[in-house]
């Protein structure tokens, strides 16, 4: 079978590998029918040292169950399933609290903990299949597949940003970042009833989709000028919630500038810094809160799927390009160049 | 009249100053009957440069209203009142949300914004008297005065730590620090129903009072050993809430080590660092949250006072020494030496 590897920054290759097979009684083998490239894949695409490669790529996919281990009971051969970007047992104390990304099972974790598997491939061995996979009630060629695929990561991640920030009908929200996560954070804030949603982004096609998803205002300026414009839109005080969907220190500093006293900065994605200001001169003085983390998307699938199935929400609009496996390396480059917002892969 | 000044580290003096008087129509003049030294006063006591002094000291007091400006309506001459450590109008959007420490009124702020006033004195001009002062239904010599005085800062601050952490009946809590704020954070967590309250502190008399206030466990070890002991007490996972009542980087790092995935570190007092780890390797990976700030104690006075008046709670037990104004300099030194937990002043 064929699978995607990253050998180093800017160096993605699709190669032949041994077929994935069921190894443990809790595994399922899934033949991938739809996958995609994640914004988080762009961090190593910009910086991976060849000494740290090659890395098997892909952590978002939909596919058909082809085989199951003897203990798997919730999915069976022929089922169409979606896989979250984190493997979990869905039964431990953390999963029961909806924090599947902190699942206590020894086999739980992110896909990079499975160096011989990845979603940007023809097939994947899925550990803890009962906990991880969720059956989809549509056919593999349904027009809903792009939207359902977003349940594996990008929609759940945007939704987590809004949930972790406690967004509700009384909340003014700023979303920093017009990438796919940022746009779906807008859609999520709208779904949760936010009264004002300011999208900070400068790519017109993307901010246009952001308005379609529910942004009430768009601010294209960054830094001090962007902060001033958000404050002007909010009576001088900033917004209760800032959903930070970029991951850089400058985005964090921008968040500090526009969050309202008593408000919350909610971070998703993969922050590219470890230390940051949180003392009296930044977070502390006005009781600003910090929330967020890797999204427990498994916890949101049942909640969000009905809105996709009945057509209420179309998060799949973030996909603006489709390719087969051969086109994956070019897809990475197009996303890095911001020519493509998010690339869907049909292996 | 006499008032307390800090001239530099270790140098506190009580001096004669011009009598405080009402200046603005919204002011009240309060004759102080009970005041105290705050743990936060010990930070400058350890580090104040003489070039930055002298500073008028004291931000917690009870007293009798002696005069009022023409616009003051909620208190009158002869009333016994308590003053929170922040001046606020109690009517702006932030005050209505219970965030009095971010009051939008131009005269609002901390007492260090009033360089000619301070609570460790015979009298204080109180700005925004209607918003700031709260009438007490007892006499100045009531046995309840020490407990009622804690409403001006230390009890409200401990309570804020627990409230900001969302402590409830299903919460396991660790309190870091056996100072007066830490001990009253224990009392607050108990009041909010926490099922387990681990107090980290090594001063036997203080941890004894912590047990009386509701601590279910005491851990005297610090650092890695302390973290290991808390984990042992909590099935390996740490506690949902960590109330950080010390303010040092080592206390923050200790908090990171004992907070449960998905849990919250709630900080009160005055953090002595600005930058700290909050990235994937610390807060982010397990969706840890950060909360807290200067406590809006004004918001909690009406809620907490009944429990003091009916004898349910005795937060005044944190006072283990009493002095007149002459004894204030020695009181600072005793608190710095950890000989006294908290010193009450009867001017």
HADDOCK unambig.tbl for C-alpha pairs under 7 A between the chains (distance, minus, plus):
assign (segid A and resid 102 and name CA) (segid B and resid 261 and name CA) 6.61 0.50 0.50
assign (segid A and resid 102 and name CA) (segid B and resid 286 and name CA) 6.11 0.50 0.50
assign (segid A and resid 261 and name CA) (segid B and resid 102 and name CA) 6.61 0.50 0.50
assign (segid A and resid 271 and name CA) (segid B and resid 279 and name CA) 6.08 0.50 0.50
assign (segid A and resid 271 and name CA) (segid B and resid 280 and name CA) 6.55 0.50 0.50
assign (segid A and resid 273 and name CA) (segid B and resid 279 and name CA) 5.79 0.50 0.50
assign (segid A and resid 274 and name CA) (segid B and resid 277 and name CA) 5.30 0.50 0.50
assign (segid A and resid 274 and name CA) (segid B and resid 278 and name CA) 5.61 0.50 0.50
assign (segid A and resid 274 and name CA) (segid B and resid 279 and name CA) 3.96 0.50 0.50
assign (segid A and resid 274 and name CA) (segid B and resid 280 and name CA) 6.62 0.50 0.50
assign (segid A and resid 274 and name CA) (segid B and resid 281 and name CA) 6.85 0.50 0.50
assign (segid A and resid 275 and name CA) (segid B and resid 275 and name CA) 6.08 0.50 0.50
assign (segid A and resid 275 and name CA) (segid B and resid 276 and name CA) 5.05 0.50 0.50
assign (segid A and resid 275 and name CA) (segid B and resid 277 and name CA) 4.19 0.50 0.50
assign (segid A and resid 275 and name CA) (segid B and resid 278 and name CA) 5.82 0.50 0.50
assign (segid A and resid 275 and name CA) (segid B and resid 279 and name CA) 6.57 0.50 0.50
assign (segid A and resid 276 and name CA) (segid B and resid 275 and name CA) 5.05 0.50 0.50
assign (segid A and resid 276 and name CA) (segid B and resid 276 and name CA) 5.73 0.50 0.50
assign (segid A and resid 276 and name CA) (segid B and resid 277 and name CA) 6.46 0.50 0.50
assign (segid A and resid 276 and name CA) (segid B and resid 278 and name CA) 6.59 0.50 0.50
assign (segid A and resid 277 and name CA) (segid B and resid 274 and name CA) 5.30 0.50 0.50
assign (segid A and resid 277 and name CA) (segid B and resid 275 and name CA) 4.19 0.50 0.50
assign (segid A and resid 277 and name CA) (segid B and resid 276 and name CA) 6.46 0.50 0.50
assign (segid A and resid 278 and name CA) (segid B and resid 274 and name CA) 5.61 0.50 0.50
assign (segid A and resid 278 and name CA) (segid B and resid 275 and name CA) 5.83 0.50 0.50
assign (segid A and resid 278 and name CA) (segid B and resid 276 and name CA) 6.59 0.50 0.50
assign (segid A and resid 279 and name CA) (segid B and resid 271 and name CA) 6.09 0.50 0.50
assign (segid A and resid 279 and name CA) (segid B and resid 273 and name CA) 5.81 0.50 0.50
assign (segid A and resid 279 and name CA) (segid B and resid 274 and name CA) 3.96 0.50 0.50
assign (segid A and resid 279 and name CA) (segid B and resid 275 and name CA) 6.56 0.50 0.50
assign (segid A and resid 280 and name CA) (segid B and resid 271 and name CA) 6.57 0.50 0.50
assign (segid A and resid 280 and name CA) (segid B and resid 274 and name CA) 6.63 0.50 0.50
assign (segid A and resid 281 and name CA) (segid B and resid 274 and name CA) 6.88 0.50 0.50
assign (segid A and resid 284 and name CA) (segid B and resid 292 and name CA) 6.81 0.50 0.50
assign (segid A and resid 284 and name CA) (segid B and resid 293 and name CA) 4.72 0.50 0.50
assign (segid A and resid 285 and name CA) (segid B and resid 293 and name CA) 5.86 0.50 0.50
assign (segid A and resid 285 and name CA) (segid B and resid 294 and name CA) 6.36 0.50 0.50
assign (segid A and resid 286 and name CA) (segid B and resid 102 and name CA) 6.10 0.50 0.50
assign (segid A and resid 286 and name CA) (segid B and resid 293 and name CA) 6.38 0.50 0.50
assign (segid A and resid 287 and name CA) (segid B and resid 291 and name CA) 6.85 0.50 0.50
assign (segid A and resid 287 and name CA) (segid B and resid 292 and name CA) 5.32 0.50 0.50
assign (segid A and resid 287 and name CA) (segid B and resid 293 and name CA) 4.32 0.50 0.50
assign (segid A and resid 287 and name CA) (segid B and resid 294 and name CA) 6.78 0.50 0.50
assign (segid A and resid 288 and name CA) (segid B and resid 291 and name CA) 6.81 0.50 0.50
assign (segid A and resid 289 and name CA) (segid B and resid 290 and name CA) 5.51 0.50 0.50
assign (segid A and resid 289 and name CA) (segid B and resid 291 and name CA) 4.68 0.50 0.50
assign (segid A and resid 290 and name CA) (segid B and resid 289 and name CA) 5.51 0.50 0.50
assign (segid A and resid 290 and name CA) (segid B and resid 290 and name CA) 4.93 0.50 0.50
assign (segid A and resid 290 and name CA) (segid B and resid 291 and name CA) 6.65 0.50 0.50
assign (segid A and resid 291 and name CA) (segid B and resid 287 and name CA) 6.87 0.50 0.50
assign (segid A and resid 291 and name CA) (segid B and resid 288 and name CA) 6.81 0.50 0.50
assign (segid A and resid 291 and name CA) (segid B and resid 289 and name CA) 4.68 0.50 0.50
assign (segid A and resid 291 and name CA) (segid B and resid 290 and name CA) 6.65 0.50 0.50
assign (segid A and resid 292 and name CA) (segid B and resid 284 and name CA) 6.81 0.50 0.50
assign (segid A and resid 292 and name CA) (segid B and resid 287 and name CA) 5.35 0.50 0.50
assign (segid A and resid 293 and name CA) (segid B and resid 284 and name CA) 4.73 0.50 0.50
assign (segid A and resid 293 and name CA) (segid B and resid 285 and name CA) 5.88 0.50 0.50
assign (segid A and resid 293 and name CA) (segid B and resid 286 and name CA) 6.40 0.50 0.50
assign (segid A and resid 293 and name CA) (segid B and resid 287 and name CA) 4.34 0.50 0.50
assign (segid A and resid 294 and name CA) (segid B and resid 285 and name CA) 6.36 0.50 0.50
assign (segid A and resid 294 and name CA) (segid B and resid 287 and name CA) 6.77 0.50 0.50
